[in-house]
Amino acid sequence: MSLDRRLVTAIVVAALVALPAFTLRVFCVGRSCSNDDGPVAEVPFCSLPSALRDPIAAGFREGRSPDVLGVAKPSGIAGGSGSAPGVVWPGTGGVESNVPLVFSGTGVIPSAKIPDGTSLDDVAPTIARIIGFNRPHPEVRSGAAIEGVASGDAPRLVLEIVLSGVGSSEIASGEWPRLDALISDGAGTMNASIGSSPSDPTAVMTTIGTGGIPSQHGITGTLVRDDEGRLVRSWGPNSPLSIIATLGDDLDERLDQEPRIGLVAANSSARGLIGGEWYVDVDSDDVSYAPTGKGAEKALTRTLADGYGADDTTDVLAYSLEGEPSGMDDRIGAAVDAALEAAGGSVAIVVTATGSTVTDAKLNGDDVASALESALATPGVVEASVPGGVFLDQEVLVDKALSEDEVLKGMRELEDQSGGPMFKDVFPAIAVSFKRYC
């Protein structure tokens, strides 16, 4: 055996010896799950079908996501103390996760094809190709430009319209004439994919803005843990940064702040569409938080009038729409008309959405938190419930000498309103971190 082969063998053996027994047992390395005397127990998380497991892993980031995660039974769970209302927990009941994705206008080839299942992490790379911009470090992002969409004619303005809390099921053909016209004149599908689970709008909008999934950008939901372990609101004053830059960040940095980058939205949860803090102390984006409806339309008009689309350097303006889906098509039309007027017709238009929050779930995330604290007889042990899991108060765990295994056991034993199990599966965060062993 050569020296190189002996060295490689030694490294492999050392790595296997170094793996903790817990990892070997939980993830069935070698024959660690073998038991000739009885059936092999299902491995938490790994026993889920890949159609459930892969989106959960894509939506997870170690150190930022909940401490304990759960997959709901068909009765369903939605929302929580730290999320947009109605965001559905991953579950076996199935969730409609299709969203529209449309590119239209200057720089877009008419009648181009967008394959069904295209993920929203492809939005930013496709915009970059439309405007002729080569982003640095493409290897850190999962998204890629959709082939055959960009014409090579760079627009003076890109208008990104994102429908918050809406999925394709709320968009009826023929009842959204402005959206239908954009699809007819450009490229579109009603069957794009969010690319991760759960569909918290804060996480999805950061996916749209960065071109990476939550496991890469780290904004996994409305609430995340910061680097000191504190639970904070994403894109709030004390929020950790997105781990990867947005397209807007890269445009500003590479083009010496020449592009105008702007956001009009109801609140800071949409900030992931443009970022603005990744390159510290050099960014000066135009951000306007306005109520939905007429207030937002006025804010958009004011922002556009501040020089957007006025020269040959492509500007980017993101517009997040919230509220009832029934009025959104008119608002799309008004935004497109205002952008075309501001930029003299040289506008690339992108329309997509964050996923449906329409649900018949029987339980709320707060119900999970209350039931778990009652089962453990430990008030305050749940710091927050969010779609997909719970954040645990580490000080309470220490003070009450409560182990994570006890929390997992308590959560597995929770019952829904019919007396059946609340969850199909419950697992610790580390189980998702070791997905590669499944």
GUKEPA-213023 format. One line per 8 residues: number of its first residue (from 1); their letters; for each residue x, y, z of C-alpha. Coordinates in Angstrom, 3 decimals. Example, Ala and Ser with C-alpha at 12.3 -4.5 7.8 and 13.67 -1.06 7.14 Angstrom:
<sites>
1 = as = 12.300 -4.500 7.800  13.670 -1.060 7.140
</sites>
This chain:
<sites>
1 = msldrrlv = 0.000 0.000 0.000  1.424 3.402 -0.992  2.026 6.161 1.521  -0.806 8.255 -0.001  -3.313 5.398 0.321  -2.231 4.707 3.922  -2.663 8.391 4.736  -6.161 8.526 3.227
9 = taivvaal = -7.150 5.344 5.095  -5.871 6.754 8.363  -7.830 9.982 7.881  -11.054 8.105 7.094  -10.660 5.855 10.141  -9.921 8.822 12.367  -12.998 10.652 11.085  -15.240 7.661 11.781
17 = valpaftl = -13.832 7.248 15.273  -14.415 10.937 15.910  -18.118 10.758 15.019  -20.146 10.919 18.211  -22.104 7.841 19.153  -25.291 9.873 18.927  -24.656 10.582 15.242  -23.864 6.948 14.511
25 = rvfcvgrs = -27.009 5.812 16.253  -29.406 8.428 14.886  -28.249 8.275 11.286  -27.610 4.543 10.991  -23.963 4.766 9.940  -22.714 1.270 9.192  -24.843 -1.239 11.170  -25.517 1.029 14.118
33 = csnddgpv = -29.290 0.617 13.618  -29.190 -3.141 13.076  -31.216 -5.225 15.493  -31.829 -8.847 14.663  -34.183 -9.243 17.632  -36.844 -6.823 16.431  -37.864 -4.186 13.911  -35.577 -1.227 13.307
41 = aevpfcsl = -36.972 2.012 14.713  -37.684 4.814 12.299  -34.999 7.487 12.269  -36.399 10.958 13.009  -36.444 13.231 9.938  -34.661 10.651 7.758  -37.779 8.478 7.681  -39.763 11.237 5.963
49 = psalrdpi = -40.255 10.961 2.190  -37.828 13.113 0.220  -40.710 15.285 -1.034  -41.117 16.495 2.563  -37.524 16.173 3.760  -35.767 18.108 0.981  -37.808 21.352 1.224  -37.456 21.316 5.028
57 = aagfregr = -33.679 20.977 4.695  -33.648 23.791 2.119  -35.505 26.026 4.583  -33.224 25.233 7.537  -30.033 26.916 8.735  -28.196 25.604 11.790  -28.049 28.166 14.569  -30.874 30.270 13.157
65 = spdvlgva = -33.799 27.849 12.791  -36.035 26.432 15.565  -34.503 24.063 18.115  -37.192 21.397 17.643  -39.072 20.862 14.387  -42.231 18.973 13.550  -44.162 17.692 10.544  -47.894 17.988 11.094
73 = kpsgiagg = -50.539 15.347 10.565  -53.242 15.996 7.921  -55.322 18.046 10.397  -52.706 20.737 9.868  -51.050 23.557 11.819  -50.575 27.148 10.694  -48.886 30.266 12.020  -47.391 30.828 15.430
81 = sgsapgvv = -46.278 33.581 17.769  -43.475 34.611 15.433  -44.709 34.483 11.840  -47.023 35.959 9.286  -50.576 34.677 9.928  -51.613 31.578 8.063  -48.188 30.250 7.061  -48.649 26.488 6.984
89 = wpgtggve = -46.364 24.096 8.846  -44.814 21.285 6.786  -47.205 18.372 6.959  -48.483 15.161 5.459  -51.782 16.770 4.463  -50.149 18.420 1.468  -49.820 22.146 0.907  -50.416 24.003 -2.337
97 = snvplvfs = -46.986 25.529 -2.913  -47.168 26.670 -6.548  -46.619 30.355 -7.259  -46.685 32.475 -10.417  -43.398 33.548 -11.988  -43.514 36.042 -14.850  -40.834 37.971 -16.773  -42.025 40.540 -19.280
105 = gtgvipsa = -41.031 43.755 -21.019  -37.660 45.093 -22.142  -34.894 42.503 -22.108  -37.275 39.513 -22.122  -37.814 37.252 -25.131  -41.563 37.048 -25.854  -43.057 33.558 -25.519  -39.940 32.232 -23.785
113 = kipdgtsl = -40.542 29.092 -21.760  -40.277 28.935 -17.987  -40.393 25.274 -16.953  -42.929 24.227 -14.346  -41.187 23.675 -11.031  -38.704 26.505 -11.575  -37.583 27.640 -8.128  -37.647 31.224 -6.885
121 = ddvaptia = -33.897 31.150 -6.253  -33.625 31.453 -10.059  -35.218 34.922 -10.067  -32.162 37.007 -9.128  -29.787 35.169 -11.515  -32.297 35.628 -14.354  -32.631 39.350 -13.642  -28.833 39.609 -13.587
129 = riigfnrp = -28.671 38.040 -17.041  -31.445 40.306 -18.373  -29.494 43.407 -17.316  -26.126 41.970 -18.381  -24.575 41.842 -14.915  -22.125 39.134 -13.820  -22.529 38.569 -10.081  -19.509 37.582 -8.003
137 = hpevrsga = -19.276 34.158 -6.342  -22.107 32.315 -8.125  -21.015 29.107 -6.373  -22.517 30.246 -3.034  -26.052 30.377 -4.463  -28.287 27.543 -5.598  -30.134 29.604 -8.205  -29.248 29.817 -11.889
145 = aiegvasg = -30.484 31.985 -14.747  -33.442 30.510 -16.612  -32.234 29.750 -20.103  -33.867 31.448 -23.076  -35.473 34.349 -21.190  -32.967 37.227 -21.591  -32.883 38.955 -24.972  -29.677 40.931 -24.439
153 = daprlvle = -31.467 44.301 -24.521  -30.848 45.701 -21.026  -33.716 47.780 -19.572  -33.260 51.043 -17.723  -35.478 49.789 -14.885  -36.385 46.431 -13.360  -39.669 46.378 -11.447  -40.067 43.345 -9.155
161 = ivlsgvgs = -43.614 42.826 -7.888  -44.041 40.224 -5.146  -47.460 39.136 -3.909  -47.098 38.349 -0.224  -49.136 35.438 1.127  -50.512 34.489 -2.283  -50.175 31.283 -4.288  -51.339 30.209 -7.711
169 = seiasgew = -54.569 28.818 -6.269  -55.763 32.387 -5.561  -55.114 33.551 -9.121  -57.944 32.632 -11.484  -57.283 32.850 -15.222  -59.374 35.558 -16.816  -59.888 37.390 -13.520  -56.356 38.830 -13.462
177 = prldalis = -56.207 40.551 -16.889  -53.059 42.581 -16.225  -51.136 39.531 -15.064  -52.475 37.506 -18.010  -51.269 40.231 -20.390  -47.776 40.181 -18.896  -47.615 36.412 -19.367  -48.868 36.678 -22.964
185 = dgagtmna = -46.305 39.356 -23.816  -43.417 37.693 -22.010  -42.574 34.444 -20.260  -44.434 32.901 -17.374  -45.645 29.884 -15.452  -48.234 29.446 -12.731  -46.359 26.429 -11.426  -43.109 27.842 -10.085
193 = sigsspsd = -41.874 26.502 -6.734  -40.910 28.337 -3.570  -38.009 25.914 -3.235  -38.122 25.499 0.554  -40.487 24.910 3.457  -42.186 26.520 5.318  -43.330 29.380 3.084  -42.716 32.231 5.512
201 = ptavmtti = -42.795 35.391 3.328  -39.713 36.836 5.027  -37.668 33.792 4.039  -39.131 33.550 0.531  -38.515 37.210 -0.269  -34.886 36.827 0.787  -34.631 33.832 -1.554  -35.976 36.032 -4.377
209 = gtggipsq = -33.527 38.800 -3.540  -30.380 36.715 -3.072  -30.795 33.842 -5.509  -30.127 31.322 -2.739  -32.391 29.165 -0.583  -32.790 29.791 3.190  -30.192 27.161 4.086  -27.735 29.411 2.236
217 = hgitgtlv = -28.935 32.920 3.071  -29.899 32.134 6.671  -33.098 34.210 6.870  -35.232 31.177 7.589  -38.345 32.987 8.805  -39.771 36.015 10.543  -37.789 35.095 13.665  -34.200 33.819 13.725
225 = rddegrlv = -31.451 33.421 16.285  -28.563 35.857 16.059  -24.910 34.954 16.540  -25.285 35.261 20.327  -28.282 32.947 20.401  -30.870 35.672 20.965  -34.216 35.398 19.211  -34.705 38.438 16.974
233 = rswgpnsp = -36.917 39.609 14.132  -35.381 39.122 10.695  -34.363 42.375 8.984  -35.059 44.239 12.226  -32.582 46.511 14.054  -30.717 43.618 15.715  -31.094 41.010 13.003  -28.111 39.062 11.732
241 = lsiiatlg = -27.291 39.769 8.119  -28.190 37.519 5.268  -25.225 35.194 4.850  -25.078 35.872 1.114  -25.560 39.185 -0.664  -28.648 40.176 -2.595  -28.544 41.167 -6.250  -29.117 44.771 -5.159
249 = ddlderld = -26.121 44.592 -2.807  -23.884 43.284 -5.582  -25.103 45.866 -8.102  -24.365 48.732 -5.723  -20.942 47.377 -4.775  -19.716 46.553 -8.278  -21.146 49.685 -9.937  -20.077 52.198 -7.246
257 = qepriglv = -23.610 53.002 -6.098  -24.651 54.191 -9.574  -27.843 52.065 -9.787  -30.889 53.194 -7.864  -32.051 50.334 -5.647  -35.414 50.716 -3.931  -38.121 48.956 -1.971  -41.753 49.812 -1.326
265 = aanssarg = -43.393 47.455 1.153  -45.678 47.315 4.157  -42.849 46.540 6.589  -39.249 45.393 6.939  -40.072 41.702 6.381  -39.698 42.440 2.652  -36.180 43.876 3.029  -34.676 40.639 1.742
273 = liggewyv = -35.811 41.617 -1.759  -33.020 44.215 -1.933  -30.837 43.714 1.180  -28.801 46.846 1.705  -26.512 45.994 4.611  -24.212 43.285 3.281  -21.456 45.689 2.200  -21.296 47.692 5.418
281 = dvdsddvs = -21.472 51.501 5.427  -21.564 51.958 1.667  -25.218 51.416 0.750  -27.893 54.080 0.310  -31.044 52.342 -0.919  -34.456 54.006 -1.133  -36.755 52.220 1.314  -40.346 53.230 1.912
289 = yaptgkga = -42.616 51.335 4.309  -46.212 52.254 3.605  -49.635 50.796 4.387  -51.174 48.577 1.772  -53.507 50.006 -0.867  -53.426 53.703 -1.828  -50.615 54.517 0.599  -48.327 51.978 -1.028
297 = ekaltrtl = -49.251 53.169 -4.541  -48.399 56.767 -3.620  -45.078 55.642 -2.109  -44.259 53.743 -5.299  -45.044 56.778 -7.473  -42.902 59.051 -5.279  -39.995 56.616 -5.428  -40.178 56.228 -9.199
305 = adgygadd = -40.230 60.009 -9.621  -36.864 60.240 -7.865  -34.936 59.335 -11.020  -35.680 55.632 -11.502  -35.119 54.606 -15.113  -33.780 58.042 -16.020  -30.438 56.910 -17.466  -28.754 53.876 -19.021
313 = ttdvlays = -27.623 52.404 -15.682  -30.270 49.820 -14.796  -32.162 50.589 -11.591  -34.068 47.990 -9.542  -37.257 48.673 -7.605  -38.992 45.970 -5.565  -42.669 46.307 -4.663  -44.276 43.973 -2.128
321 = legepsgm = -48.065 43.766 -2.226  -50.043 42.650 0.810  -53.771 42.369 1.405  -56.635 40.584 -0.298  -55.712 38.843 -3.574  -58.898 40.148 -5.205  -57.456 43.647 -5.599  -53.905 42.751 -6.501
329 = ddrigaav = -54.284 42.602 -10.284  -55.356 46.254 -10.417  -52.393 47.160 -8.234  -50.053 45.227 -10.532  -51.419 47.192 -13.479  -51.028 50.543 -11.713  -47.435 49.736 -10.745  -46.506 48.640 -14.274
337 = daaleaag = -48.056 51.765 -15.798  -46.186 54.032 -13.373  -42.873 52.265 -14.053  -43.309 52.473 -17.846  -43.992 56.186 -17.621  -40.983 56.829 -15.367  -38.537 54.871 -17.545  -39.890 55.825 -20.947
345 = gsvaivvt = -41.068 52.280 -21.591  -37.695 50.631 -20.909  -38.807 48.325 -18.084  -38.320 44.646 -17.327  -41.187 43.427 -15.151  -40.999 40.479 -12.790  -44.054 39.189 -10.937  -44.013 36.356 -8.422
353 = atgstvtd = -45.399 35.469 -4.975  -44.453 33.965 -1.621  -47.050 31.173 -1.431  -50.572 30.722 -0.217  -51.618 31.338 3.368  -55.151 30.101 2.718  -55.502 27.023 4.891  -58.025 24.820 6.653
361 = aklngddv = -55.538 23.973 9.412  -57.286 23.068 12.645  -54.500 24.299 14.941  -52.287 27.357 15.352  -48.632 27.329 16.323  -49.595 28.958 19.604  -51.731 25.899 20.342  -48.616 23.759 19.932
369 = asalesal = -46.641 25.949 22.337  -49.376 25.929 24.981  -49.937 22.178 24.742  -46.209 21.461 24.940  -45.664 23.670 27.981  -48.645 22.011 29.663  -47.361 18.516 28.857  -43.936 19.373 30.278
377 = atpgvvea = -45.421 21.298 33.221  -42.912 24.030 32.389  -44.385 27.440 31.568  -42.112 29.598 29.442  -40.033 26.765 27.983  -41.204 27.717 24.470  -39.658 31.061 23.591  -41.620 31.240 20.325
385 = svpggvfl = -43.565 29.001 17.976  -43.004 29.463 14.256  -44.187 27.519 11.206  -42.343 24.228 11.391  -41.158 24.192 14.985  -40.447 25.870 18.300  -37.608 27.903 19.724  -36.804 26.814 23.278
393 = dqevlvdk = -35.807 29.142 26.090  -32.366 27.809 26.975  -32.335 29.463 30.413  -35.604 27.739 31.346  -34.245 24.380 30.146  -31.186 24.788 32.363  -33.129 26.121 35.334  -35.616 23.227 35.227
401 = alsedevl = -32.972 20.624 34.299  -35.130 19.747 31.300  -33.416 17.840 28.506  -34.140 18.207 24.808  -35.049 14.505 24.725  -37.851 15.214 27.208  -39.072 18.061 25.020  -39.030 15.806 21.951
409 = kgmreled = -40.948 13.106 23.814  -43.509 15.631 25.025  -44.012 17.029 21.546  -44.385 13.582 19.974  -47.149 12.757 22.461  -49.248 15.860 21.725  -52.742 15.168 20.412  -54.915 17.145 18.033
417 = qsggpmfk = -58.588 17.962 18.570  -59.695 14.505 17.470  -57.425 12.781 19.987  -54.976 11.575 17.358  -51.277 12.456 17.138  -50.592 16.089 16.313  -47.367 15.258 14.464  -46.192 12.721 11.938
425 = dvfpaiav = -42.601 13.304 13.010  -40.694 15.419 15.522  -36.935 15.882 15.434  -34.144 18.067 16.821  -32.391 20.641 14.675  -29.276 18.476 14.510  -31.248 15.873 12.548  -31.682 18.332 9.684
433 = sfkryc = -28.042 19.392 9.904  -27.058 15.760 9.255  -29.405 15.328 6.296  -26.540 14.006 4.186  -26.514 10.836 6.302  -30.151 10.009 5.471
</sites>
